Amino acid sequence: MAKKECITQLSTTGATSTLRNRKTFPTSVKVPRAPPKDRSGPPAAHLPEGDPRSVDGASARPPAGGDASKGPSGLLMLVVVLSFSTRLYKITEPPHVCWDETHFGKMGSYYINRTFFFDVHPPLGKMLIGLAGYVTGYDGTFPFMKPGDKYEHHDYWGMRGFCAVLGSFLPIFAYLIVRELSQSHTAALITATLLIFDTGCITISQYILLDPILLFFIMAAVLSMVKFDQQRYRPFSWYWWLWLLLTGASLAGALGVKFVGLFVILLVGLHTVWDLWELLGDLSLSLVDIAKHFLARVAGLILLPLFLYVTTFAIHFAVLNKSGPGDGFFSSAFQSRLVGNNLYNASMPEYLAYGSTITVKNLRIAGGYLHSHWHLYPEGVGARQQQVTAYLHKDYNNLWLVQRKDDNDSRSGTPDLVRHGDVIRLEHKETTRNLHGHLHAAPLTKKHFQVTGYGVNGTGDTNDLWQVEVCGGQKGDPVKVLRSKVRFLHRATGCVLYSSGKTLPKWGWEQVEVTCSPYLKETPSSQWNIEDHINPKLPNISLSVLKPHFLEILLESHIVMIRGNSGLKPKDNEMNSKPWHWPINYQGLRFSGVNDTEYRVYLLGNPVVWWVNLAGLGLYPIMVAVASVALQRGFSLGQKRREHAAVLQGKGGLLLLGWLLHYAPFYSMGRVLYYHHYFPAMLFSSMLTGITFDVLLKSTDLLLRPPYSDWLQRLGQVALLLSVLYSFYLFHPLSYGMTGPLAHEPGSAMAGLKWMDSWEF
């Protein structure tokens, strides 16, 4: 009886509370229309018991009063302190250039000095490195010639410190992402532990590299995307717009550092498409509401990133306005805008004439200048005559003399102009040998013919004759410098002078192959323009009218970067790796030092961390399959296990997709690959491991009853933590540097730790 009275009292109290909180309106006032229902389904209170939609964060509204993921701030502060302290420790050591610092440190110097250069990556990362060096006192004078060069009095610490600070945010962002996705502080802490104490993540964050900058923007984009999802119940609110725009800005940052940023753009894009598809299925939203959501995402995730990305290039071109080592990769018109380039505000004869000294540039992007040198083709490569190549840089060996077909000297007085249809000889100024073609196969493009340098002091044979054709021209049209697209038709064989774009082996100084193509279709590879033109007998004109506009140089720079990136091929004895090596931590990468007297740094992941991640990748699909079968068969799993299954399937699936998008594409790439290319994927696998092992350990109650299941869960968490910490203790010299005996020698700090023969420390 007492029990029945108690229930009655509770019911009455609940009803009274409901009446007290219910809003009332005067009968004369029209009640406003209720806001649209949650697009993902009915409110959590009306979902069937155990429905996973009520717990996976997609449909259940967060409790009033704040975000359900908020928890003890002490854990986050601990993650912050450990992350920054492990990355900033010994940041100035070693005090010499390590690995790719020779490239990216030098490029930072170029920005400080405003010197134009070429790189296969977009400019944002190098711009930020240069800015960090500038504001911390670096003057841009260190040459960054080769690894091992001492920094001495130069202030390099700011550039390293900037990269280390961005690298320090990676465990913090990962902690916040996993906490938001799983609503579990334990899963977030496992993830943060894996990343904080990973020797690979520490090493790659401590040097002047693009990787920590790229990883920062990737993780910032994912965190902003997750935070934006948390605002789904407050569409178009201030926080909703904030996280949407931060997502877009982070995407622009990732792509602005490396083209690998396209993978996180694809991840966010797929997630957004699914989000819009769910919106379309919400019948409580009008088509106008759906259109607003669509346009907001177009603005925040397409237009804003595009604007920021293009702005980055605008700043890049404005800052790098001086001629530098990258000029030769770009067109003559592009070079005419660079201060100090021989084409900047230059003047030269407008029309090509006999007796002129010229350089001839291929119109294929990175096609190079027509070039020759004293070296001969090796035995077995066509005729053993002088090499003719295309060279990407300005060089004295790019100069050629335009001669008549039947004599060596131009006529006295004003020289005759070279016109469409004329037959000429091109004599190499340095070696005095003629540009020559014959029916021998080209070195690399076997269906083409070989081009060589032949003869002495301009005396050769009929295979030295080339007919000039102005593309789109008619008989008698003169050849305009820079403006005319010209083809050189070999008179004896009927082929055309061609830059294949293929890189010759070391015997060809890794320059670009030049051939004579029997295929006469007009392509940029068979088209050339006259760039430098020296002839004192002709009047000069100004070339300032040839400067291209911004969109032209933006497009050209992207074509050059993409082709340059695809052209990065492995060199002999170069330490590259294959994608299947990366998840198993098969092979590291030497950052510094090779012997017992040098300061040695070796990029290698913490073995326990990487192998736990590998185990997590294997466990995840098994656990999802088991949970899916159990749910499909209607097994009574209980509310908590249904929540775990929803987290695994929904949020874990997002992280698995992120891992696949940042890993699988490398199997199809033909360019040279390195171990550090796996680190974006490694971040996603670490976050997935945090969720997977958290759910696995919380499932101990399937084996034991409380409190024994709780003890087993705590034991598993402690064992994982201690394993990671102990492995970090053993392998931390790889990150922070070591001297003395090598690993296979007695007395080494790494003695007995070479667990895989492929490790080279």
C-alpha positions in Angstrom: 0.0 0.0 0.0 2.8 2.3 0.9 4.5 1.6 -2.5 1.3 2.5 -4.3 1.0 5.8 -2.4 4.6 6.6 -3.2 4.0 6.0 -7.0 0.9 8.1 -6.8 2.8 10.9 -5.1 5.6 10.8 -7.7 3.0 10.9 -10.6 1.2 13.8 -9.0 4.5 15.7 -8.5 5.5 15.1 -12.1 2.2 16.3 -13.4 2.4 19.4 -11.2 5.9 20.1 -12.5 4.7 19.8 -16.0 1.8 22.2 -15.4 4.1 24.6 -13.7 6.5 24.7 -16.7 3.8 24.8 -19.4 3.5 28.1 -21.2 0.0 29.6 -21.4 -1.3 32.2 -23.9 -4.2 34.6 -23.7 -7.0 33.4 -25.9 -6.9 36.5 -28.0 -3.3 36.0 -29.0 -2.5 33.6 -31.9 -0.1 30.9 -30.8 3.1 31.0 -33.0 4.0 28.0 -35.1 6.3 25.6 -33.3 9.8 25.3 -34.6 10.5 22.4 -37.0 11.1 19.1 -35.5 14.5 17.5 -35.3 15.3 16.4 -38.8 16.8 13.2 -37.7 13.8 11.6 -36.1 11.4 11.9 -33.2 12.5 13.3 -29.9 14.5 10.9 -27.8 11.7 10.5 -25.3 9.4 9.0 -28.0 11.9 6.6 -29.5 11.4 2.9 -28.9 13.5 1.6 -26.0 17.0 0.8 -27.1 16.7 2.5 -30.5 20.3 3.4 -31.4 19.2 6.7 -32.8 18.5 7.9 -29.3 22.2 7.7 -28.3 24.4 8.1 -31.4 24.3 11.9 -31.3 22.4 12.1 -34.6 18.9 12.3 -33.2 18.8 12.7 -29.5 18.8 16.3 -28.4 21.6 17.2 -25.9 20.3 17.7 -22.4 19.4 21.2 -21.4 22.1 23.2 -19.8 25.0 22.3 -22.0 27.0 19.8 -24.1 26.8 16.2 -22.8 30.5 15.7 -23.7 31.7 18.3 -21.3 33.6 16.8 -18.4 36.5 17.3 -16.0 38.7 20.1 -17.3 41.6 18.5 -15.5 41.9 15.7 -18.2 42.1 18.2 -21.0 44.6 20.3 -19.1 46.8 17.2 -18.6 46.6 16.4 -22.3 47.6 20.0 -23.1 50.6 20.1 -20.7 51.9 16.7 -21.8 51.5 17.4 -25.5 53.3 20.7 -25.4 56.1 19.5 -23.1 56.9 16.4 -25.3 57.0 18.5 -28.5 58.9 21.6 -27.2 61.5 19.6 -25.3 65.0 20.0 -26.8 63.5 21.9 -29.7 66.8 23.5 -30.7 68.7 20.2 -30.9 70.4 19.2 -33.0 71.7 22.7 -34.0 72.1 21.7 -37.6 69.9 21.1 -40.7 67.9 17.9 -40.5 66.4 16.0 -43.5 63.9 18.2 -45.4 64.7 21.3 -43.4 67.1 21.9 -46.3 64.1 22.5 -48.6 61.5 24.1 -46.4 63.9 26.2 -44.3 65.4 27.5 -47.6 61.9 28.3 -48.9 61.1 30.2 -45.7 64.2 32.2 -46.5 63.0 32.9 -50.0 59.9 34.5 -48.6 61.9 36.7 -46.3 64.1 37.7 -49.3 61.1 37.9 -51.7 62.9 35.5 -54.1 60.7 33.5 -56.5 61.1 29.7 -56.3 59.3 26.6 -57.5 57.9 23.8 -55.3 55.5 21.0 -56.0 53.3 22.0 -53.0 51.0 25.0 -52.6 52.5 28.0 -50.8 50.8 28.4 -47.4 53.0 26.1 -45.3 56.2 27.7 -46.6 54.7 31.2 -46.1 53.9 30.4 -42.5 57.4 29.0 -41.9 58.9 32.2 -43.4 56.6 34.4 -41.3 57.5 32.5 -38.1 61.2 32.9 -38.8 60.8 36.6 -39.6 58.9 37.5 -36.4 61.4 35.6 -34.3 64.5 37.3 -35.6 65.6 35.1 -38.5 67.0 37.3 -41.3 66.8 34.8 -44.2 70.5 34.6 -44.8 71.2 31.0 -43.9 71.8 29.0 -47.1 70.2 25.6 -46.0 72.6 23.9 -48.5 72.5 20.3 -47.2 71.6 18.3 -44.1 74.3 18.6 -41.4 75.1 22.3 -42.0 75.5 24.1 -38.6 73.0 26.9 -37.9 75.6 28.7 -35.7 74.4 32.2 -34.9 71.2 32.1 -37.0 67.8 32.2 -35.2 66.3 29.0 -36.4 64.4 28.2 -33.2 61.3 30.2 -34.2 60.6 28.1 -37.3 61.1 24.9 -35.4 59.0 26.2 -32.5 56.2 27.2 -34.7 56.0 23.7 -36.3 56.2 22.1 -32.8 53.4 24.3 -31.4 51.1 23.2 -34.3 52.2 19.6 -33.8 51.3 20.0 -30.1 47.7 20.6 -31.0 47.3 17.2 -32.7 46.7 15.2 -29.5 44.5 17.9 -28.1 42.3 18.0 -31.2 42.2 14.2 -31.3 41.0 14.2 -27.6 38.2 16.7 -28.3 37.1 14.9 -31.5 36.9 11.5 -29.9 35.2 12.9 -26.8 32.5 14.6 -29.0 32.0 11.5 -31.1 32.0 8.8 -28.4 30.8 10.8 -25.4 33.5 8.9 -23.5 36.4 10.5 -21.7 38.1 7.1 -21.5 38.1 6.7 -25.3 39.4 10.3 -25.7 42.2 9.7 -23.2 43.3 6.5 -24.9 43.5 8.4 -28.2 45.5 11.3 -26.6 47.9 8.9 -24.9 48.6 7.1 -28.2 49.5 10.4 -29.9 51.3 12.2 -27.1 53.7 9.3 -26.5 54.2 8.4 -30.2 57.9 9.0 -31.1 57.0 9.4 -34.7 54.5 12.2 -34.1 57.0 13.9 -31.8 59.8 13.8 -34.3 57.8 15.0 -37.3 56.5 17.9 -35.2 59.9 19.2 -34.1 61.5 20.2 -37.3 61.0 22.8 -40.1 58.6 20.7 -42.2 55.2 21.0 -43.8 53.8 17.9 -42.1 52.9 19.4 -38.7 51.2 22.4 -40.5 49.3 20.0 -42.7 48.3 17.7 -39.9 47.1 20.7 -37.8 44.7 21.9 -40.5 43.4 18.4 -41.2 42.6 17.8 -37.5 41.2 21.3 -37.2 38.9 20.6 -40.1 37.7 17.3 -38.6 37.1 18.9 -35.1 35.2 21.9 -36.6 33.1 19.4 -38.6 32.2 17.5 -35.5 31.5 20.6 -33.5 29.3 21.8 -36.4 27.3 18.6 -36.1 26.7 19.3 -32.5 24.9 22.5 -33.5 22.4 20.7 -35.6 19.6 21.6 -33.2 20.4 25.3 -33.5 20.7 25.9 -37.2 21.8 29.3 -38.4 22.8 30.3 -34.8 26.0 32.1 -34.1 27.9 28.9 -33.1 26.4 27.0 -36.0 27.9 29.6 -38.4 31.2 29.7 -36.4 31.9 26.0 -36.7 30.8 25.9 -40.4 33.2 28.7 -41.3 36.0 27.3 -39.3 35.6 24.0 -41.1 35.8 25.8 -44.4 38.9 27.8 -43.3 40.6 24.7 -42.1 39.9 22.9 -45.4 41.5 25.9 -47.2 44.5 25.6 -44.9 45.0 21.9 -45.5 44.9 22.3 -49.2 47.0 25.4 -49.1 49.9 23.4 -47.5 49.8 20.2 -49.6 47.5 18.7 -52.2 47.0 15.8 -49.7 44.5 18.2 -48.1 42.1 17.1 -50.9 41.5 13.9 -48.9 40.1 15.7 -45.9 38.1 17.9 -48.2 36.6 14.7 -49.7 35.9 13.4 -46.2 34.0 16.6 -45.2 32.3 16.6 -48.6 31.0 13.1 -48.2 29.8 13.8 -44.7 28.1 17.0 -45.9 26.3 15.2 -48.7 25.0 12.6 -46.2 23.9 15.4 -43.9 22.0 17.2 -46.7 20.4 13.9 -47.7 19.0 13.5 -44.2 17.8 17.1 -44.3 15.9 16.3 -47.5 14.1 13.5 -45.7 13.0 15.7 -42.9 9.4 16.4 -43.9 9.1 19.1 -41.2 11.5 21.3 -43.2 10.2 23.2 -46.2 12.0 23.3 -49.5 13.0 26.9 -48.6 14.6 25.7 -45.4 16.5 23.0 -47.3 17.7 25.5 -49.8 19.0 27.7 -47.0 20.9 24.8 -45.6 22.3 23.9 -49.0 23.4 27.5 -49.8 24.9 27.9 -46.3 27.1 24.9 -46.9 28.1 26.1 -50.4 29.1 29.4 -48.9 31.0 27.9 -45.9 32.5 24.8 -47.4 33.1 25.8 -51.1 33.2 29.5 -51.6 35.0 30.5 -48.4 37.8 27.8 -48.8 38.1 28.7 -52.5 38.5 32.4 -51.7 41.0 31.8 -48.9 43.0 29.4 -51.1 43.2 31.9 -54.0 44.0 34.7 -51.6 47.0 32.6 -50.4 48.3 32.5 -53.9 47.7 36.2 -54.4 49.9 36.9 -51.3 52.4 34.4 -52.6 52.8 36.1 -56.0 52.8 39.6 -54.4 55.6 38.7 -51.9 57.8 36.6 -54.3 58.3 39.4 -56.9 62.0 38.9 -57.5 63.7 36.5 -60.0 65.0 33.3 -58.4 65.8 29.7 -59.0 62.2 28.7 -60.0 62.0 31.0 -63.1 62.7 28.3 -65.7 59.8 26.2 -64.7 57.4 28.8 -65.9 56.5 30.4 -69.2 58.3 33.4 -70.6 55.3 35.6 -70.0 55.2 34.5 -66.3 58.9 35.4 -65.9 58.4 38.9 -67.4 56.7 39.9 -64.1 59.7 39.1 -61.9 62.1 41.8 -60.9 65.6 40.9 -61.9 64.6 38.4 -64.6 66.1 39.2 -67.9 62.6 39.6 -69.3 61.4 42.1 -66.6 60.8 45.4 -68.3 63.2 44.2 -71.0 63.5 45.3 -74.5 64.6 43.2 -77.5 64.0 42.9 -81.2 60.4 42.0 -81.9 61.1 39.6 -84.9 63.5 36.8 -85.2 66.3 37.3 -87.7 69.3 35.4 -89.1 72.4 35.9 -87.0 70.4 36.3 -83.8 71.4 34.6 -80.5 68.3 33.1 -78.9 67.0 30.7 -76.3 64.1 28.4 -77.3 61.6 27.4 -74.6 59.2 24.6 -74.9 55.5 25.5 -74.4 54.8 22.3 -72.4 54.7 23.2 -68.7 58.1 22.3 -67.3 59.1 21.5 -70.8 62.4 23.4 -70.4 64.8 25.3 -72.6 66.5 23.7 -75.6 69.9 22.8 -74.2 73.1 21.0 -75.1 76.5 20.4 -73.5 79.8 18.7 -74.2 78.7 15.3 -72.9 77.8 12.5 -75.4 75.1 9.9 -75.4 76.4 6.7 -73.8 77.1 3.5 -75.7 73.9 1.7 -76.8 71.8 4.9 -76.7 71.4 5.8 -80.4 74.4 7.5 -82.0 77.2 8.4 -79.7 76.9 12.1 -80.4 76.5 15.2 -78.3 73.5 15.2 -76.0 70.6 17.6 -76.6 68.1 18.0 -73.7 65.6 20.4 -72.3 66.8 22.1 -69.1 64.5 23.8 -66.6 66.9 26.5 -65.5 68.6 29.6 -67.1 72.0 28.5 -68.4 74.6 29.6 -70.9 74.3 26.3 -72.6 70.7 27.2 -73.6 72.0 29.7 -76.2 71.7 29.0 -80.0 72.7 30.9 -83.1 70.2 31.2 -86.0 72.1 30.4 -89.2 71.1 30.1 -92.9 71.0 26.6 -94.3 73.9 27.2 -96.7 76.4 29.5 -94.9 77.6 30.4 -91.4 77.4 34.2 -91.6 74.4 36.5 -91.9 74.5 39.0 -94.7 75.9 42.5 -94.0 73.6 45.3 -93.1 70.2 44.8 -91.7 69.7 41.0 -91.2 66.8 39.3 -93.0 63.9 38.1 -90.8 63.2 34.4 -90.3 59.7 33.7 -91.8 57.2 30.9 -91.8 58.5 28.1 -94.1 62.2 29.1 -93.9 64.8 26.4 -93.5 67.5 27.2 -90.9 70.3 25.7 -88.9 70.5 26.1 -85.1 74.1 26.2 -84.0 74.9 25.6 -80.3 76.8 28.7 -79.2 79.1 27.0 -76.6 80.0 23.8 -78.6 79.5 25.1 -82.2 77.6 21.9 -83.1 74.4 22.0 -85.0 71.0 20.7 -83.8 70.8 17.4 -85.6 68.2 14.7 -86.1 68.4 11.1 -87.6 66.5 7.8 -87.6 68.0 6.4 -84.5 65.5 5.7 -81.7 65.3 8.3 -78.9 66.7 7.3 -75.5 63.4 6.9 -73.6 60.6 7.5 -76.1 61.5 4.7 -78.5 58.8 5.6 -81.1 60.5 8.9 -81.6 63.9 9.8 -83.2 67.0 10.9 -81.4 68.1 14.5 -81.5 71.9 15.3 -81.1 74.5 17.9 -81.5 76.6 17.2 -84.6 79.4 18.9 -86.7 82.3 21.2 -86.1 82.1 25.0 -86.1 78.7 24.9 -87.7 79.7 22.5 -90.5 77.5 19.4 -90.6 75.2 17.7 -93.0 71.7 17.8 -94.3 70.3 16.3 -91.1 71.0 19.7 -89.5 68.3 21.4 -91.4 65.0 22.4 -89.8 61.9 24.2 -91.3 60.4 26.9 -89.2 56.6 26.8 -88.9 54.6 29.5 -87.1 51.5 27.8 -85.7 48.5 29.2 -87.4 50.7 31.3 -89.7 51.0 31.5 -93.4 54.0 31.5 -95.8 56.1 34.5 -95.3 54.8 35.5 -91.8 57.7 36.7 -89.5 58.4 34.9 -86.2 57.5 37.2 -83.2 59.6 36.9 -80.1 57.6 35.4 -77.1 54.3 35.7 -79.0 54.7 33.2 -81.8 54.2 29.5 -81.2 56.8 27.8 -83.4 57.4 24.3 -84.6 60.7 23.0 -86.0 60.1 20.4 -88.8 63.1 18.2 -89.5 63.7 18.3 -93.3 65.3 14.9 -93.7 62.9 12.7 -91.7 59.7 14.9 -91.5 59.5 14.7 -87.7 59.1 17.7 -85.3 61.3 18.8 -82.4 59.6 17.6 -79.2 60.1 17.7 -75.4 58.7 14.5 -74.0 58.7 15.6 -70.4 60.6 12.4 -69.4 63.6 12.7 -67.1 66.8 11.2 -68.4 69.0 9.0 -66.2 72.1 10.2 -64.5 74.1 10.1 -67.7 71.8 12.8 -69.0 72.1 14.8 -65.8 68.4 14.1 -65.0 67.4 16.7 -67.6 64.3 16.4 -69.8 64.4 14.2 -73.0 64.3 16.0 -76.3 63.2 13.9 -79.3 62.0 14.3 -82.9 58.4 13.1 -83.1 57.0 11.5 -86.2 53.5 12.5 -85.0 52.8 15.9 -86.4 49.7 16.8 -84.4 50.3 20.2 -82.8 50.7 19.9 -79.0 52.5 22.1 -76.4 55.3 19.5 -76.4 56.1 20.2 -80.0 55.6 24.0 -79.8 58.3 26.4 -78.8 58.7 30.1 -78.4 61.7 32.4 -78.8 62.5 33.9 -75.3 65.8 35.6 -75.3 66.7 37.4 -78.5 70.0 39.2 -79.0 70.7 41.0 -82.3 72.4 44.4 -82.1 71.5 45.1 -85.8 67.7 45.2 -85.0 65.6 47.8 -83.1 64.3 46.8 -79.6 60.7 46.9 -78.2 59.5 46.8 -74.6 58.1 43.5 -73.3 56.1 45.0 -70.5 52.9 44.5 -72.4 53.3 40.7 -72.1 52.8 40.5 -68.3 50.0 38.0 -67.6 47.0 38.7 -65.4 46.4 36.9 -62.0 44.2 34.1 -63.2 46.7 33.2 -65.9 49.6 32.8 -63.5 47.3 31.0 -61.0 46.4 28.4 -63.6 49.9 28.0 -64.8 51.3 27.6 -61.3 48.9 24.8 -60.6 49.7 22.9 -63.8 53.4 23.2 -63.0 52.9 22.0 -59.5 50.8 19.0 -60.5 53.2 17.9 -63.2 56.1 18.4 -60.9 54.5 16.4 -58.2 53.7 13.5 -60.5 57.3 13.6 -61.8 58.9 12.9 -58.4 60.3 9.5 -59.1 62.6 7.4 -56.8 66.3 8.1 -57.3 69.0 5.5 -57.0 69.8 4.5 -53.4 67.1 6.9 -52.1 65.3 5.9 -48.9 61.7 5.5 -50.1 59.0 3.2 -48.9 55.8 1.5 -50.0 52.3 2.0 -48.5 52.1 -1.5 -47.1 55.2 -0.7 -45.0 53.5 2.1 -43.1 50.8 0.6 -40.8 53.2 -2.1 -39.6 56.0 0.4 -38.8 58.2 -1.6 -41.1 60.8 1.1 -41.9 61.7 4.5 -40.5 63.4 7.5 -42.0 66.8 8.9 -41.0 66.5 12.6 -40.1 70.1 13.1 -38.9 73.4 11.3 -38.4 74.8 8.0 -39.6 77.6 7.1 -37.3 78.5 7.0 -33.6 80.0 10.5 -33.5 77.0 12.3 -35.1 73.8 13.4 -33.4 71.3 10.8 -34.7 67.5 11.3 -35.0 65.4 8.6 -36.6 61.7 8.9 -37.5 60.0 5.8 -36.3 56.6 5.3 -34.6 56.3 4.0 -31.1 56.0 0.3 -31.8 53.4 -0.4 -29.2 51.3 2.6 -30.5 51.5 1.6 -34.1 50.9 -2.1 -33.5 47.9 -1.3 -31.2 46.5 0.8 -34.0 47.0 -2.1 -36.4 45.2 -4.4 -33.9 42.4 -1.7 -33.7 42.0 -1.7 -37.4 41.6 -5.5 -37.3 39.3 -5.5 -34.3 37.0 -2.8 -35.5 35.2 -4.6 -38.4 34.9 -7.7 -36.3 33.2 -5.9 -33.5 30.9 -4.0 -35.8 29.9 -7.2 -37.5 29.1 -8.9 -34.2 27.1 -5.9 -33.0 25.3 -5.6 -36.3 24.3 -9.3 -36.3 23.2 -9.1 -32.7 21.0 -6.1 -33.3 19.6 -7.6 -36.5 18.6 -10.8 -34.7 17.0 -8.8 -31.9 19.2 -10.0 -29.1 18.6 -8.3 -25.8 21.8 -6.3 -25.5 20.8 -3.7 -23.0 20.8 0.1 -23.4 24.6 0.5 -22.8 25.6 -2.0 -25.4 23.2 -0.5 -27.9 24.9 2.8 -27.3 28.3 1.2 -27.8 27.1 -0.4 -31.1 25.8 3.0 -32.3 29.1 4.7 -31.5 31.1 1.9 -33.3 28.9 1.9 -36.4 28.3 5.6 -36.8 31.2 7.5 -35.3 33.8 4.8 -35.7 32.7 4.4 -39.4 33.5 8.1 -39.9 37.0 7.7 -38.6 37.5 4.5 -40.6 36.5 6.4 -43.7 39.0 9.2 -42.8 41.7 6.5 -42.5 40.9 5.0 -45.8 40.7 8.3 -47.7 44.1 9.3 -46.3 45.8 5.9 -46.9 44.3 3.9 -49.8 45.0 6.6 -52.6 48.8 6.2 -52.1 48.6 2.7 -53.7 47.6 4.3 -57.0 50.3 7.0 -56.9 53.3 6.7 -59.2 55.4 9.4 -57.5 58.1 8.6 -54.9 56.6 7.9 -51.4 58.0 8.2 -47.9 57.1 7.0 -44.5 55.9 10.4 -43.4 53.0 10.3 -45.9 51.2 7.9 -43.6 50.9 10.3 -40.6 47.5 11.8 -41.6 46.0 8.3 -41.8 47.8 7.4 -38.5 45.8 10.2 -36.7 42.5 8.7 -37.9 43.6 5.2 -36.9 44.6 6.4 -33.4 41.2 8.0 -32.9 39.5 4.8 -34.2 41.7 2.8 -31.8 40.5 4.9 -28.8 36.9 4.2 -29.6 37.4 0.6 -30.4 39.4 -0.3 -27.3 37.1 1.7 -25.1 34.1 -0.3 -26.3 36.1 -3.5 -26.1 37.1 -2.9 -22.5 33.6 -1.8 -21.5 32.3 -5.2 -22.8 34.1 -7.1 -20.1 30.7 -7.6 -18.4 30.0 -10.2 -21.1 32.7 -12.3 -19.4 32.4 -11.4 -15.7 29.9 -9.9 -13.3 30.5 -6.6 -11.5 32.6 -5.7 -9.7 35.0 -8.2 -11.4 34.2 -6.9 -14.8 35.0 -3.3 -13.6 38.3 -4.6 -12.3 39.1 -6.3 -15.6 38.2 -3.1 -17.5 40.5 -1.0 -15.3 43.3 -3.6 -15.6 43.0 -3.4 -19.4 43.2 0.4 -19.4 46.2 0.4 -17.1 48.0 -2.3 -19.1 47.5 -0.3 -22.3 48.7 2.9 -20.7 51.8 1.3 -19.1 52.7 -0.5 -22.4 52.6 2.8 -24.3 54.6 4.6 -21.6 57.2 1.9 -21.3 57.7 1.7 -25.1 58.0 5.5 -25.2 60.7 5.3 -22.5 62.6 2.7 -24.5 62.4 4.5 -27.9 62.4 8.2 -26.9 66.1 8.6 -27.9 65.0 8.2 -31.5 63.0 11.4 -31.3 65.2 13.5 -28.9 68.5 12.4 -30.4 71.4 10.2 -29.4 75.1 9.8 -29.9 77.5 7.0 -29.1 77.4 3.3 -30.2 74.9 2.2 -32.8 72.0 -0.2 -31.9 73.9 -3.3 -32.8 77.0 -2.3 -30.8 77.4 -2.9 -27.0 76.8 0.0 -24.8 74.2 1.6 -27.1 71.2 3.4 -25.7 69.1 1.3 -28.2 70.8 -2.0 -27.6 68.4 -4.9 -28.0 65.6 -2.6 -29.4 66.1 -3.3 -33.0 63.0 -5.5 -33.1 62.8 -5.5 -36.9 65.8 -5.9 -39.2 64.4 -3.1 -41.4 64.9 -0.5 -38.6 68.1 1.4 -39.3 69.0 3.3 -36.1 
